[in-house]
Amino acid sequence: MKLNRNSLVLTAICSLGLASVSHAAMVLSFNGDGGGTAASVVRTQSGTITIDLGDASTSMVNTGGLNAPSASGSLAGLTGTLGISFIALGTSADNFDPVDFTGGTTYGVDKFTSVYTTSSTWAGGSDINENVNNFPGQAIVFTLDLSNVVGDTSNLALTAVAMQNDTDGGARINHLANGAPSSTAVYAGGGTLGNNVEYDVSQVLADGDALAFWTAPSSGQRRLRSFTFDVIPEPSVALLGGLGLLGLLRRRRA
C-alpha cells in the first residue's frame, strides 16, 4: 500500500506523541516488618517517610521502630526529596480528625489506631471498644511535603493504588486538598475484590495535600500495598509543531 505525504506526516506525528508520553512512574510499596500474633507485629502511630527522587532510596522516622517503605522507579523532571508524613487515626470520614475512642491501651496505643504491618502491607489496626461502630472507622492519613522537590510539581498525581480489599470491599481512598476540612473520594469502592488488586485513579497532588486510606467497620481485610505517583505529561512542542505542519500540507493540496 502506497502512503501519501499526509499519511507519512501523520505517522511521524503519532511517533512523536508516543515519545512524549514515554516516562516512568514511582511506586511506594508499604512493605512492613511482618510479625506473628497481633501483639508481636511492629506498630507505630505516626512518622515521616522521605524519598530521594534521584535514586528512589527511602528513610523513615516514626514512633514505633517500623522499617521504611520501599520505592522504585522515578518521576520525570523531578529531583530532590519527597516527604510524606503519616498518622493512624480513629476518624470521621469527612474531615479525618481524630475521634476520641474510649477503648483499651493494648500495644501501648491509647485512644488511637496504629499502623499495623505485615511483610507487604500497612493497615489501620486498633484495640477499641464497640464505639467504633458509631464512626466510619480507622484511617492512615498521608500528608505530602513537596517543599524539597526540585522541578515543576504542578502535574504530579496519584495514578494507582494497590491493596488487599476482600470480602466486602470496605477500603477507601480520600483526598484532602491542602489539609482541607472536607475530603473527596479518590477510590470509593466498587472495584474488583481480592488479596492483591490495583485500582487506577487520577488525583493531581499539591504541597500540603493529604491522602487518607480508611475503612468502615465491616468484615474482611483492607490493607494498603502501594501508591503509584506519576507526572502527567504535557503535550510536546514537537507534537504541536507536527500538527501545524499537517495543516499547512492540507492547505497546499486544497
Backbone bond lengths (Angstrom), bond angles and torsions (degrees), N, CA, C in turn:
res aa  C-N    CA-C-N  psi(-1)  N-CA   C-N-CA  omega(-1)  CA-C   N-CA-C  phi
1 M - - - 1.467 - - 1.524 109.19 -
2 K 1.315 116.95 130.62 1.457 121.93 -178.66 1.530 109.61 -89.93
3 L 1.331 115.53 129.20 1.468 120.86 179.69 1.518 109.93 -93.97
4 N 1.340 117.53 134.59 1.453 119.51 174.50 1.525 109.78 -81.54
5 R 1.327 115.13 175.96 1.457 119.76 -174.14 1.530 111.86 -62.41
6 N 1.335 115.89 -41.15 1.464 119.05 179.60 1.527 111.58 -60.66
7 S 1.335 116.45 -39.72 1.462 120.23 179.62 1.509 111.18 -64.51
8 L 1.321 117.05 -40.30 1.458 120.54 179.04 1.523 111.02 -64.20
9 V 1.331 115.93 -43.15 1.462 119.54 179.17 1.527 110.36 -63.51
10 L 1.350 115.74 -42.71 1.454 119.44 -179.60 1.525 110.71 -63.02
11 T 1.337 117.72 -38.70 1.459 121.67 176.65 1.518 110.61 -61.09
12 A 1.343 115.59 -43.11 1.466 119.80 179.04 1.521 110.91 -63.60
13 I 1.333 116.40 -39.64 1.462 120.47 179.69 1.521 110.31 -62.92
14 C 1.333 116.98 -44.38 1.467 120.63 178.94 1.518 111.26 -60.36
15 S 1.340 116.30 -40.15 1.462 119.87 178.45 1.520 111.22 -63.17
16 L 1.338 116.56 -42.51 1.451 120.41 177.63 1.515 111.02 -63.60
17 G 1.338 116.56 -39.07 1.457 120.42 179.73 1.504 111.60 -63.53
18 L 1.339 116.82 -42.77 1.462 120.22 178.06 1.510 110.79 -63.89
19 A 1.325 117.22 -39.39 1.458 120.48 178.48 1.511 110.98 -63.79
20 S 1.323 116.60 -34.94 1.458 120.13 -175.90 1.519 112.67 -70.03
21 V 1.364 118.11 -23.38 1.462 119.74 -179.39 1.525 111.95 -103.53
22 S 1.342 116.51 7.82 1.452 119.90 177.35 1.527 109.16 -78.42
23 H 1.305 116.13 108.38 1.450 120.21 -175.66 1.517 108.80 -156.34
24 A 1.325 116.25 168.19 1.463 120.86 -177.61 1.516 109.99 -110.31
25 A 1.302 115.50 146.70 1.454 121.81 174.93 1.522 109.07 -101.39
26 M 1.324 116.17 169.08 1.463 121.13 176.30 1.522 108.92 -119.31
27 V 1.323 115.91 128.43 1.457 122.70 179.92 1.526 108.98 -107.78
28 L 1.329 116.68 125.35 1.457 122.96 175.09 1.515 107.47 -103.68
29 S 1.343 117.00 110.77 1.466 122.74 -175.46 1.522 110.30 -100.19
30 F 1.326 115.89 128.58 1.460 121.11 -175.14 1.519 111.39 -90.15
31 N 1.323 115.45 60.03 1.451 119.92 175.32 1.526 108.95 -75.77
32 G 1.310 116.32 129.50 1.460 120.96 -176.96 1.501 112.14 -105.17
33 D 1.318 116.03 -153.43 1.447 121.74 -176.14 1.518 113.33 -104.38
34 G 1.325 116.75 2.55 1.453 118.45 -178.54 1.508 111.41 71.42
35 G 1.311 116.15 -149.92 1.455 120.37 -179.11 1.514 109.95 132.66
36 G 1.287 116.26 164.07 1.451 120.76 -178.63 1.509 111.58 -98.60
37 T 1.310 116.75 -97.80 1.450 120.34 179.04 1.522 109.66 -73.27
38 A 1.315 115.44 166.87 1.461 120.11 -178.62 1.513 112.00 -56.65
39 A 1.312 117.34 -35.30 1.465 120.51 -176.96 1.527 112.66 -71.14
40 S 1.352 117.96 -21.39 1.464 120.12 -176.29 1.524 113.22 -99.76
41 V 1.313 117.65 -8.77 1.462 120.42 179.02 1.529 109.56 -68.22
42 V 1.347 115.97 138.58 1.456 119.87 177.84 1.525 108.58 -69.34
43 R 1.324 115.31 128.41 1.453 121.07 -179.19 1.525 109.71 -125.17
44 T 1.308 115.45 153.97 1.454 120.15 172.97 1.518 108.75 -149.82
45 Q 1.305 116.74 153.23 1.472 120.86 -179.96 1.523 111.77 -91.69
46 S 1.339 116.50 -39.05 1.459 119.34 -174.56 1.515 109.77 -157.40
47 G 1.327 115.15 166.39 1.448 119.92 178.63 1.516 111.63 175.95
48 T 1.344 115.51 -174.37 1.466 121.94 179.69 1.519 109.45 -135.98
49 I 1.329 115.39 126.13 1.463 122.53 176.77 1.525 107.97 -98.49
50 T 1.330 116.91 135.86 1.463 121.61 175.72 1.521 108.65 -121.44
51 I 1.339 116.02 127.23 1.462 121.77 -179.93 1.519 109.04 -114.67
52 D 1.339 116.46 122.83 1.456 121.25 173.80 1.524 107.43 -80.28
53 L 1.333 117.41 114.62 1.453 120.91 -176.05 1.522 112.61 -74.76
54 G 1.330 116.76 -9.41 1.448 119.78 177.58 1.515 112.96 -78.20
55 D 1.345 116.69 -46.35 1.465 119.80 -177.34 1.524 113.62 -122.43
56 A 1.327 117.92 6.54 1.475 124.28 178.08 1.523 112.94 64.10
57 S 1.334 116.95 20.49 1.463 118.81 175.28 1.534 109.08 -78.37
58 T 1.314 116.14 153.66 1.460 120.65 -177.39 1.521 110.86 -130.02
59 S 1.318 115.00 154.69 1.464 121.80 171.66 1.524 106.79 -143.63
60 M 1.330 116.08 161.80 1.459 118.62 -178.50 1.520 110.32 -151.75
61 V 1.314 115.00 136.46 1.464 122.76 170.67 1.524 105.72 -109.84
62 N 1.350 117.02 128.72 1.460 119.12 -178.73 1.515 110.54 -153.23
63 T 1.300 115.40 171.19 1.457 120.80 -172.05 1.516 114.02 -83.88
64 G 1.345 117.84 -10.73 1.455 118.08 -172.78 1.507 116.21 -122.00
65 G 1.348 119.01 4.81 1.461 120.12 179.56 1.518 113.70 80.71
66 L 1.324 118.04 17.85 1.458 121.95 179.62 1.524 110.15 -73.04
67 N 1.337 116.72 140.34 1.458 120.45 176.67 1.524 110.99 -69.74
68 A 1.325 115.92 154.52 1.469 121.19 -178.01 1.515 111.06 -70.95
69 P 1.338 117.82 147.74 1.471 120.90 169.30 1.526 109.45 -61.42
70 S 1.330 116.84 164.85 1.462 120.67 177.69 1.525 109.91 -106.82
71 A 1.327 116.04 152.55 1.459 121.28 178.80 1.519 109.26 -125.57
72 S 1.328 115.62 151.83 1.464 121.42 176.15 1.518 108.70 -145.72
73 G 1.340 115.47 154.44 1.458 120.21 -179.94 1.516 111.81 90.30
74 S 1.322 116.49 -163.22 1.462 121.49 -177.17 1.516 109.22 -153.91
75 L 1.332 115.37 167.61 1.458 121.87 177.94 1.528 107.92 -118.59
76 A 1.314 116.73 117.74 1.453 121.88 -172.91 1.525 111.75 -57.90
77 G 1.333 115.50 126.31 1.458 120.99 175.03 1.512 115.14 81.26
78 L 1.328 118.32 1.02 1.459 120.66 -177.27 1.528 111.23 -117.28
79 T 1.328 115.31 136.49 1.460 122.42 174.76 1.531 107.89 -132.16
80 G 1.336 115.92 -171.31 1.453 119.86 -178.04 1.517 110.71 85.53
81 T 1.326 117.08 -151.57 1.459 120.82 -177.59 1.522 111.04 -127.13
82 L 1.323 114.95 140.56 1.459 123.17 175.98 1.525 107.88 -104.20
83 G 1.330 116.40 125.10 1.456 120.94 178.90 1.522 110.80 -103.55
84 I 1.332 115.98 139.49 1.468 121.56 177.29 1.522 107.93 -136.58
85 S 1.322 116.53 108.60 1.464 119.37 175.18 1.520 108.47 -90.14
86 F 1.327 117.28 153.49 1.457 120.23 -179.25 1.518 110.16 -143.37
87 I 1.324 114.86 155.28 1.454 121.94 174.48 1.521 108.17 -149.02
88 A 1.322 116.44 140.20 1.462 122.07 176.90 1.521 108.43 -97.06
89 L 1.342 115.54 131.78 1.461 120.44 -171.88 1.519 112.25 -136.54
90 G 1.322 114.90 151.84 1.453 120.78 154.97 1.509 105.08 -86.86
91 T 1.312 118.44 129.44 1.457 117.86 -159.39 1.519 114.75 -145.74
92 S 1.308 115.26 161.05 1.455 122.70 165.01 1.518 107.64 -91.13
93 A 1.310 117.68 132.20 1.469 120.54 -175.75 1.514 112.71 -66.71
94 D 1.327 118.64 -17.61 1.457 120.28 -178.20 1.525 112.69 -79.51
95 N 1.323 116.81 -43.62 1.468 118.39 -174.65 1.526 113.85 -123.65
96 F 1.321 118.02 -5.76 1.462 123.11 176.93 1.520 112.53 54.77
97 D 1.327 115.95 37.22 1.451 121.00 169.52 1.525 108.48 -86.26
98 P 1.336 117.51 151.70 1.469 118.73 178.63 1.528 111.01 -61.45
99 V 1.303 115.13 141.55 1.453 121.86 172.31 1.521 107.55 -108.28
100 D 1.316 116.81 131.67 1.457 120.74 -174.81 1.526 110.23 -79.29
101 F 1.313 115.68 82.13 1.452 119.73 174.93 1.533 109.69 -68.04
102 T 1.303 116.05 153.83 1.471 120.32 -177.62 1.518 111.42 -110.76
103 G 1.324 115.68 30.33 1.455 119.73 -177.84 1.512 112.69 -78.69
104 G 1.332 115.39 -173.91 1.465 121.39 -176.96 1.508 112.62 -76.42
105 T 1.315 116.16 -174.10 1.461 121.59 -176.35 1.526 111.20 -121.50
106 T 1.316 117.75 27.76 1.458 120.70 176.12 1.525 109.73 -56.60
107 Y 1.332 116.01 142.15 1.464 124.01 -177.26 1.521 111.57 67.30
108 G 1.321 118.13 14.35 1.454 120.88 175.71 1.507 114.77 74.06
109 V 1.318 118.04 17.00 1.458 120.99 -179.01 1.516 107.95 -108.41
110 D 1.307 116.27 108.53 1.459 121.85 -172.86 1.522 110.63 -98.42
111 K 1.327 116.93 114.14 1.465 124.00 173.78 1.525 114.15 64.97
112 F 1.296 117.04 14.70 1.458 120.76 176.40 1.517 109.12 -136.07
113 T 1.324 116.19 159.07 1.447 119.10 167.51 1.526 108.36 -81.01
114 S 1.326 115.31 173.90 1.460 120.34 177.34 1.520 108.55 -135.58
115 V 1.331 115.93 165.11 1.451 120.57 172.37 1.521 107.39 -76.28
116 Y 1.312 115.56 118.29 1.460 123.32 -178.17 1.524 106.62 -105.73
117 T 1.333 117.87 123.52 1.461 120.62 -169.68 1.519 113.41 -110.93
118 T 1.331 114.85 151.94 1.458 122.37 161.92 1.522 106.16 -122.18
119 S 1.323 117.55 -170.50 1.466 119.15 -178.69 1.519 112.52 -70.60
120 S 1.339 118.12 -15.93 1.466 119.68 -176.68 1.518 113.76 -139.87
121 T 1.333 118.54 13.76 1.460 120.00 -178.50 1.525 111.44 -147.69
122 W 1.338 113.83 158.53 1.462 121.86 165.48 1.520 107.73 -118.76
123 A 1.322 115.63 148.28 1.453 119.88 175.77 1.517 108.95 -149.32
124 G 1.327 116.13 163.69 1.452 120.56 171.46 1.516 108.15 -86.14
125 G 1.322 117.45 118.85 1.456 121.58 177.99 1.515 109.17 -121.11
126 S 1.323 117.69 150.21 1.459 118.60 -174.83 1.519 111.19 -151.68
127 D 1.309 114.28 164.11 1.460 122.30 169.31 1.516 105.68 -126.46
128 I 1.315 116.13 84.91 1.447 120.76 -175.42 1.521 109.12 -131.54
129 N 1.307 115.85 162.23 1.463 118.31 -175.68 1.518 111.54 -84.27
130 E 1.316 116.92 -171.39 1.450 121.06 -173.82 1.518 113.68 -65.37
131 N 1.328 118.77 -7.52 1.464 120.64 177.98 1.518 112.22 -61.96
132 V 1.335 117.39 -17.22 1.459 119.44 177.30 1.519 110.49 -56.60
133 N 1.327 116.45 -29.51 1.459 119.30 -177.24 1.524 112.64 -70.33
134 N 1.320 117.02 -10.97 1.461 120.35 177.99 1.525 112.39 -87.88
135 F 1.312 117.65 -3.92 1.454 122.08 -175.34 1.530 109.30 -130.63
136 P 1.318 117.42 162.40 1.461 118.69 178.47 1.526 114.37 -60.59
137 G 1.309 119.45 -22.93 1.461 117.88 172.89 1.503 114.96 129.77
138 Q 1.330 115.63 -141.27 1.460 122.74 -170.75 1.522 109.95 -109.23
139 A 1.331 116.26 152.87 1.459 119.65 -178.80 1.518 110.71 -148.48
140 I 1.341 115.32 151.69 1.464 122.26 163.13 1.525 105.51 -114.28
141 V 1.320 116.79 119.91 1.463 121.61 -177.02 1.529 108.93 -105.53
142 F 1.322 116.48 122.90 1.467 123.98 -178.83 1.526 108.40 -107.69
143 T 1.337 117.74 126.31 1.472 121.98 -179.92 1.524 109.82 -115.80
144 L 1.337 116.23 130.76 1.462 121.24 -174.57 1.520 112.05 -88.98
145 D 1.337 114.94 138.01 1.457 122.75 173.19 1.526 107.23 -119.67
146 L 1.333 116.35 106.03 1.463 121.63 -178.88 1.522 112.27 -100.41
147 S 1.325 117.36 10.00 1.465 120.57 -173.65 1.518 112.93 -65.47
148 N 1.333 118.23 -22.89 1.460 121.12 -179.87 1.523 112.84 -107.33
149 V 1.325 116.19 13.45 1.463 120.90 174.91 1.522 108.40 -87.93
150 V 1.330 116.86 131.54 1.458 122.43 179.38 1.522 108.32 -101.80
151 G 1.328 116.65 124.41 1.461 121.74 -179.31 1.518 110.87 124.91
152 D 1.306 115.75 178.24 1.458 121.76 -177.54 1.523 109.95 -82.70
153 T 1.324 116.64 111.29 1.469 121.27 -177.68 1.529 112.75 -97.38
154 S 1.327 117.78 7.93 1.458 119.94 -173.44 1.523 113.19 -66.03
155 N 1.336 117.19 -19.46 1.460 120.45 179.84 1.523 112.93 -111.03
156 L 1.335 117.18 15.58 1.457 120.63 176.64 1.525 109.34 -70.37
157 A 1.325 117.20 134.26 1.463 120.08 -175.17 1.525 111.21 -145.76
158 L 1.309 115.31 153.38 1.462 122.62 165.83 1.514 106.66 -85.32
159 T 1.349 117.53 121.79 1.471 120.30 -174.59 1.522 113.80 -116.09
160 A 1.329 118.35 -12.80 1.463 119.54 177.82 1.525 109.58 -158.97
161 V 1.317 115.09 151.28 1.462 122.67 175.97 1.522 107.58 -134.11
162 A 1.331 116.59 129.53 1.465 120.75 175.98 1.524 108.73 -111.88
163 M 1.335 115.84 140.73 1.457 119.60 -177.21 1.522 111.22 -158.14
164 Q 1.319 114.42 164.01 1.448 121.24 163.59 1.521 105.92 -91.68
165 N 1.314 116.45 118.95 1.460 120.93 -173.19 1.527 107.04 -142.89
166 D 1.330 116.55 85.50 1.455 118.70 -172.24 1.527 112.50 -117.85
167 T 1.266 116.59 178.61 1.467 128.46 178.58 1.521 112.56 64.48
168 D 1.332 118.08 -72.28 1.462 119.51 -176.28 1.515 113.20 -121.64
169 G 1.325 117.55 3.50 1.462 120.38 177.73 1.507 113.79 61.52
170 G 1.328 117.00 41.29 1.460 120.34 -172.99 1.509 116.28 -78.43
171 A 1.349 118.82 -4.33 1.464 120.57 -177.03 1.521 111.74 -78.37
172 R 1.333 116.14 146.75 1.454 122.46 -179.05 1.534 109.14 -141.35
173 I 1.338 116.43 155.49 1.466 123.01 171.30 1.525 107.27 -125.56
174 N 1.330 116.63 126.67 1.466 121.30 176.25 1.517 110.39 -121.16
175 H 1.340 115.79 156.10 1.461 122.56 -179.02 1.515 108.76 -117.90
176 L 1.341 115.79 133.88 1.463 121.56 175.22 1.518 107.78 -118.75
177 A 1.317 117.33 109.98 1.463 121.75 -178.25 1.519 110.06 -69.24
178 N 1.338 115.84 117.50 1.464 122.34 178.68 1.528 111.72 51.60
179 G 1.330 115.90 40.58 1.453 120.49 178.43 1.510 113.82 68.53
180 A 1.331 117.49 25.06 1.465 121.84 -175.87 1.526 111.33 -57.12
181 P 1.335 116.85 154.52 1.460 120.14 -177.17 1.523 113.57 -74.43
182 S 1.312 118.29 -6.40 1.457 120.64 175.13 1.523 108.51 -131.73
183 S 1.317 116.09 157.28 1.451 119.90 -172.79 1.522 110.96 -125.35
184 T 1.336 114.86 163.89 1.460 121.48 174.02 1.520 108.67 -122.92
185 A 1.323 116.04 148.35 1.459 120.87 -177.38 1.525 110.87 -74.93
186 V 1.322 116.67 131.20 1.459 122.70 170.80 1.527 108.98 -95.76
187 Y 1.327 115.90 -45.31 1.460 122.43 170.90 1.523 106.66 -130.50
188 A 1.318 116.89 116.99 1.471 121.83 -173.41 1.517 112.79 -109.25
189 G 1.327 117.06 18.92 1.455 120.40 179.75 1.517 111.01 91.90
190 G 1.318 114.86 -179.74 1.454 120.63 177.15 1.506 114.92 92.62
191 G 1.330 117.90 -0.92 1.458 120.59 179.79 1.515 111.91 -90.08
192 T 1.324 115.51 -174.23 1.451 121.70 177.34 1.521 109.89 -63.04
193 L 1.323 117.02 139.26 1.451 121.69 178.05 1.523 109.52 -100.04
194 G 1.341 116.19 152.20 1.454 119.18 177.81 1.506 111.89 166.83
195 N 1.328 115.06 180.00 1.457 121.95 -177.55 1.520 112.13 -74.36
196 N 1.330 116.65 -30.78 1.465 120.51 -178.64 1.524 108.29 -147.77
197 V 1.321 116.46 89.85 1.459 121.36 -177.52 1.523 108.93 -121.37
198 E 1.330 115.54 149.04 1.458 121.28 179.22 1.517 109.47 -119.89
199 Y 1.325 115.40 133.94 1.453 121.47 179.35 1.527 108.81 -113.77
200 D 1.330 116.91 128.69 1.457 121.17 173.72 1.525 108.76 -76.49
201 V 1.312 115.90 130.24 1.455 121.53 178.70 1.528 108.14 -132.13
202 S 1.309 117.38 173.04 1.463 121.61 178.24 1.520 108.61 -147.74
203 Q 1.337 115.01 100.49 1.456 119.85 179.91 1.515 109.86 -139.26
204 V 1.335 116.53 109.32 1.466 120.77 176.12 1.520 108.57 -68.82
205 L 1.339 116.35 139.93 1.456 122.03 -173.60 1.525 111.07 -120.37
206 A 1.326 115.37 149.72 1.459 121.89 177.67 1.526 108.93 -134.75
207 D 1.325 115.15 168.01 1.459 120.66 179.15 1.535 110.02 -57.82
208 G 1.326 116.50 130.90 1.458 120.91 179.39 1.511 114.91 89.89
209 D 1.340 117.77 -8.90 1.461 119.89 177.13 1.530 110.42 -68.72
210 A 1.318 115.57 153.87 1.458 121.18 179.36 1.519 110.19 -125.35
211 L 1.332 115.39 147.72 1.457 123.29 173.20 1.522 107.70 -120.10
212 A 1.317 116.49 128.43 1.460 120.95 -178.22 1.521 109.96 -113.40
213 F 1.331 116.07 120.36 1.461 121.83 171.47 1.521 105.81 -95.88
214 W 1.344 116.47 115.69 1.455 118.13 -172.99 1.522 111.14 -139.36
215 T 1.325 114.47 159.80 1.446 121.12 -178.50 1.515 109.93 -135.18
216 A 1.298 115.70 137.36 1.454 120.64 171.99 1.532 108.96 -79.93
217 P 1.335 117.81 153.96 1.468 119.71 176.76 1.521 109.65 -60.57
218 S 1.316 117.29 114.82 1.458 121.15 -176.73 1.517 107.91 -169.97
219 S 1.308 117.17 176.96 1.452 120.59 -177.61 1.520 111.25 -87.65
220 G 1.331 116.02 165.24 1.457 120.81 177.26 1.517 112.66 96.44
221 Q 1.337 115.45 170.60 1.452 122.36 -179.48 1.533 109.73 -99.73
222 R 1.320 115.78 132.69 1.461 121.70 174.38 1.521 107.53 -129.74
223 R 1.316 115.06 102.08 1.468 120.26 -174.94 1.526 109.43 -130.86
224 L 1.318 115.61 135.91 1.459 121.89 -177.53 1.528 109.83 -84.25
225 R 1.340 115.96 129.83 1.463 120.53 179.10 1.528 112.46 -104.25
226 S 1.319 118.27 -44.44 1.471 118.65 -178.34 1.514 111.69 -163.20
227 F 1.341 114.17 156.07 1.461 124.00 166.51 1.529 107.14 -111.46
228 T 1.320 117.13 141.48 1.464 121.32 171.59 1.517 108.96 -114.02
229 F 1.329 115.77 123.07 1.460 122.28 177.70 1.525 108.78 -107.28
230 D 1.317 116.25 148.16 1.456 120.22 -179.56 1.524 108.95 -150.42
231 V 1.308 116.03 160.48 1.460 121.87 172.37 1.520 106.83 -104.87
232 I 1.324 116.57 113.14 1.461 120.94 -177.85 1.523 108.26 -69.45
233 P 1.335 118.54 119.43 1.473 120.02 -173.33 1.520 112.65 -71.94
234 E 1.325 114.84 144.39 1.456 121.65 172.13 1.526 108.86 -81.87
235 P 1.340 119.58 154.41 1.471 120.17 172.64 1.523 110.10 -56.81
236 S 1.315 117.48 134.68 1.467 120.38 -176.22 1.516 111.37 -75.77
237 V 1.315 114.50 152.40 1.466 120.35 176.30 1.523 110.28 -61.03
238 A 1.345 114.95 -36.70 1.467 118.13 -179.89 1.521 110.89 -64.82
239 L 1.316 117.55 -39.50 1.446 121.05 -179.76 1.530 110.42 -64.31
240 L 1.323 116.31 -44.12 1.466 119.68 179.02 1.520 111.08 -64.47
241 G 1.335 116.24 -40.37 1.459 119.73 177.61 1.516 112.21 -62.66
242 G 1.342 116.09 -39.01 1.454 120.76 178.60 1.511 111.90 -63.64
243 L 1.313 116.04 -39.75 1.462 119.63 177.61 1.530 110.87 -63.34
244 G 1.331 116.33 -38.85 1.462 119.81 177.08 1.516 111.93 -63.68
245 L 1.354 116.37 -39.72 1.463 120.78 178.74 1.519 110.74 -63.62
246 L 1.320 116.23 -40.66 1.452 119.64 178.63 1.534 110.98 -61.38
247 G 1.345 115.98 -39.43 1.456 119.98 177.87 1.529 112.08 -62.83
248 L 1.325 116.69 -39.98 1.471 120.18 179.79 1.534 110.57 -65.59
249 L 1.355 116.68 -41.61 1.451 119.76 179.02 1.535 111.36 -61.26
250 R 1.320 115.67 -39.82 1.451 119.57 -179.65 1.541 110.37 -66.26
251 R 1.343 117.06 -37.17 1.467 120.49 178.21 1.513 110.53 -66.11
252 R 1.362 116.95 -37.84 1.464 120.32 179.89 1.512 111.56 -62.51
253 R 1.373 115.43 -40.00 1.459 119.93 -174.77 1.535 110.97 -78.09
254 A 1.330 116.13 -17.01 1.479 119.06 -177.21 1.526 110.46 -71.30
